[in-house]
Amino acid sequence: MRRSVALALVALLLGAAVVGLPARALAAAAPDSSSATPVTGNVTGPTVLGYNVNKDYLINGTGGPAFAANGTEVGNFSYYASVTGSNTTGVTITPSESGIVNRTGVDALLTVGNISEILTIVVEFTSTYKGANESLNITYDVQVVQPYTLSMTLLSTTSATILAFSLTISLDGTPVGSVSVPSLTGHETYVATFSYATTSLGSGYHTFTASLTTEHGLVTFSGGSTSYSKTFYIPGPAPSYTLWYVAGAVAFFGALFIFITRVAARRRTPTKK
């Protein structure tokens, strides 16, 4: 009898252990998908580019299972990027896919062609950890336009070598960029080119200016001047004649109404004998 009870107790304990092992194993294998925030991401860079240029765009993101509740990156956070548009010949973004570590972001180089269009950078962010997976898709528009171009001929006026320097370019009195001029040998001629892409210039006259006063006469523009300017004109929209048409029609029909009214009044007036 005692032996039977002992055997029964042993069997009961073994059964409990067998039942409990899978539960503990499942608990240990369950992914920790807790995170502080959902997946977020963004693209940072210029929204207007000129023809045939390369520009860096910062692609960055965070959140999802790859990040623990305290913000520590415990899994894998990555992105995949592509570019869409009406004509993507020669258009690339590099690297098109990469991991993002500790929210530092990745500089992706966007190369555009010579077609005026709106390009859309499409980015898919993916956050994974222990089987848990979350993703997010975002877009970023970049307008490609024909740039305004400034070309200037520079001349070294000395036999000595002139070290490389930057030439500041202003538009209507406001600095808008610079040109890097390489070192010049004695009496060397160099053509500096500046391209400016924008969609915000209004109609009318605009002027690019540049100055070489900081070179103390060692470098001049063609003709010996230390300053250079170029004025260009942007035509305004075609005039609208709608208002004139409406005003003319109102005047015409108003005069016609007055004429008819007077004629009718004369006919109603009796003739004196």
C-alpha positions in Angstrom: 0.0 0.0 0.0 2.7 2.4 1.0 4.7 1.5 -2.1 1.6 2.2 -4.3 1.2 5.7 -2.7 4.9 6.5 -3.2 4.7 5.5 -6.8 1.6 7.6 -7.3 3.4 10.6 -5.8 6.4 10.1 -8.0 4.2 9.9 -11.1 2.3 13.0 -10.1 5.6 15.0 -9.6 6.9 13.8 -13.0 3.7 14.8 -14.7 3.9 18.2 -13.2 7.4 18.6 -14.4 6.6 17.4 -17.9 3.7 19.9 -18.1 5.7 22.8 -16.7 8.7 22.4 -19.0 7.0 23.5 -22.2 5.5 26.5 -20.5 8.8 27.7 -19.2 10.4 27.0 -22.6 7.8 29.0 -24.4 8.1 31.9 -21.9 11.9 31.9 -22.5 11.5 31.9 -26.3 8.8 34.6 -26.4 10.2 37.7 -28.1 10.5 40.9 -26.1 8.7 43.3 -28.4 8.2 46.1 -25.9 9.5 49.5 -27.1 9.2 53.1 -26.0 7.8 54.4 -29.3 6.4 53.2 -32.6 8.6 53.3 -35.7 9.3 56.9 -36.9 11.6 58.1 -39.7 12.5 61.2 -41.7 14.6 62.5 -44.6 16.4 65.8 -44.4 17.9 67.7 -47.3 17.2 70.4 -50.0 13.8 70.4 -51.6 15.0 72.1 -54.8 18.0 71.0 -56.9 19.5 72.1 -60.2 20.4 69.9 -63.2 23.0 67.1 -62.9 24.0 67.6 -59.3 24.7 65.3 -56.3 23.4 66.1 -52.8 23.5 64.3 -49.5 20.2 63.5 -47.7 20.2 62.3 -44.1 17.9 59.3 -43.6 17.2 58.6 -40.0 14.7 56.7 -37.9 14.0 55.0 -34.5 11.4 53.1 -32.5 9.8 49.7 -32.9 11.0 46.4 -31.5 14.6 47.2 -32.2 14.6 49.7 -29.4 13.9 48.8 -25.7 11.7 50.9 -23.5 14.7 52.8 -22.2 15.8 53.8 -25.7 18.6 51.3 -26.1 18.9 49.7 -29.5 18.7 46.0 -28.9 17.7 44.8 -32.4 18.1 45.8 -36.0 16.8 49.0 -37.5 17.3 49.5 -41.3 15.9 51.3 -44.3 15.4 50.7 -48.0 15.2 53.8 -50.3 14.2 54.3 -54.0 13.3 57.3 -56.2 10.3 57.7 -58.4 9.5 60.3 -61.0 8.4 60.9 -64.5 11.9 60.3 -65.8 14.4 58.6 -63.6 17.1 58.1 -66.2 20.4 58.7 -64.4 18.6 59.2 -61.1 20.1 57.2 -58.1 20.3 57.2 -54.4 23.3 55.6 -52.7 23.3 53.6 -50.4 19.8 52.5 -51.3 19.7 50.3 -48.1 21.6 50.3 -44.9 21.3 49.7 -41.2 20.8 52.7 -38.8 22.7 52.4 -35.5 21.7 54.4 -32.4 19.7 56.9 -34.4 22.8 58.5 -36.0 21.3 58.3 -39.5 22.9 57.6 -42.9 24.0 60.2 -45.5 22.5 59.0 -48.8 23.8 60.6 -52.0 21.0 61.6 -54.4 22.0 62.1 -58.1 19.6 63.8 -60.5 19.5 64.3 -64.2 18.8 67.3 -66.5 15.0 67.0 -66.6 12.7 69.5 -64.8 10.5 67.3 -62.7 9.4 66.4 -59.1 11.3 63.4 -57.8 10.0 61.4 -54.8 12.3 59.7 -52.4 10.5 56.6 -51.0 11.9 55.1 -47.8 10.8 52.0 -46.0 12.0 51.7 -42.4 12.1 48.3 -40.7 12.6 47.6 -37.0 13.1 43.9 -35.9 14.0 42.1 -32.8 13.5 38.4 -31.8 10.9 37.7 -34.4 9.0 41.0 -33.9 8.8 43.2 -37.0 7.4 46.7 -37.6 7.8 48.9 -40.6 7.0 52.4 -41.8 6.9 54.0 -45.3 7.5 57.7 -45.9 8.1 60.0 -48.9 10.1 63.1 -49.5 9.7 65.3 -52.6 12.6 67.0 -54.4 11.9 69.5 -57.3 14.5 69.5 -60.1 14.7 72.8 -62.0 16.9 74.5 -64.6 19.3 76.5 -62.5 20.4 80.2 -62.9 24.0 80.1 -64.0 26.8 82.6 -63.4 30.1 82.4 -65.2 33.1 84.6 -64.3 36.6 84.8 -65.7 39.3 85.3 -63.0 42.9 86.3 -63.7 46.0 86.0 -61.4 47.9 89.3 -61.7 51.1 88.2 -60.0 53.8 85.7 -60.9 53.4 84.0 -57.6 51.1 81.1 -56.9 47.7 82.1 -55.4 46.4 79.7 -52.8 42.8 78.3 -53.1 40.0 80.5 -51.8 36.2 80.8 -51.8 34.3 83.4 -53.7 31.0 84.5 -52.1 28.0 85.0 -54.5 25.1 87.3 -53.6 21.7 87.6 -55.2 20.0 90.9 -54.9 22.3 91.7 -52.0 21.8 88.5 -50.1 24.6 85.8 -50.0 23.2 82.6 -51.7 26.4 80.4 -52.0 30.0 80.3 -52.8 32.5 79.1 -55.5 35.6 77.2 -54.6 38.5 78.6 -56.6 41.6 76.3 -56.8 45.1 77.5 -56.4 46.2 79.7 -59.4 49.7 79.8 -60.9 51.3 83.0 -62.0 49.1 85.0 -64.5 46.7 82.0 -64.8 43.2 82.5 -66.1 40.4 80.6 -64.5 36.6 80.4 -65.3 34.5 80.1 -62.2 30.9 78.9 -62.6 28.1 79.1 -60.1 24.6 77.5 -60.4 21.7 78.5 -58.3 18.5 76.5 -58.2 15.3 78.1 -56.8 11.6 78.4 -57.4 11.1 81.5 -55.3 12.3 84.3 -57.5 9.5 86.7 -58.6 9.2 88.5 -61.9 11.4 91.5 -62.6 15.1 92.2 -62.6 17.6 90.3 -60.3 21.3 90.7 -59.9 24.2 88.3 -59.0 27.3 89.9 -57.5 30.7 88.7 -56.5 33.7 90.5 -55.1 37.5 89.9 -55.0 38.4 92.6 -52.6 39.7 90.1 -50.1 42.4 89.0 -52.6 43.9 92.5 -52.4 44.3 92.9 -56.2 46.2 89.6 -56.6 43.2 88.2 -58.5 40.8 90.2 -60.6 37.9 89.6 -62.9 38.3 89.9 -66.6 39.1 93.5 -67.4 40.8 94.2 -64.1 37.8 94.8 -61.9 37.6 93.4 -58.4 33.8 93.1 -58.5 31.4 91.4 -60.9 27.7 91.6 -61.4 25.2 90.1 -63.8 21.6 91.2 -64.1 18.8 89.0 -65.5 15.1 89.4 -66.0 12.3 87.1 -65.1 9.1 87.8 -67.1 5.8 88.0 -65.2 2.7 86.0 -66.0 0.7 86.9 -69.2 -1.8 89.6 -68.5 -5.4 88.6 -67.9 -8.0 90.3 -70.1 -11.0 88.7 -68.4 -11.7 91.8 -66.3 -11.5 94.0 -69.4 -13.9 91.7 -71.2 -16.4 91.8 -68.4 -16.2 95.6 -68.0 -16.6 96.1 -71.7 -19.6 93.8 -71.9 -21.2 95.6 -68.9 -20.6 99.0 -70.5 -21.9 97.9 -73.9 -25.1 96.3 -72.6 -25.7 99.2 -70.2 -25.5 101.7 -73.1 -27.7 99.5 -75.2 -30.3 99.4 -72.4 -30.3 103.1 -72.1 -30.7 103.6 -75.8 -33.7 101.2 -76.0 -35.3 102.8 -73.0 -35.0 106.3 -74.6 -36.4 105.1 -77.9 -39.4 103.4 -76.2 -40.0 106.6 -74.2 -40.1 108.7 -77.3 -42.6 106.4 -78.9 -44.9 106.7 -75.9 -44.8 110.5 -75.9 -47.8 112.0 -77.9 -46.9 114.3 -80.9 -48.1 117.9 -80.5 -50.2 119.3 -83.3 
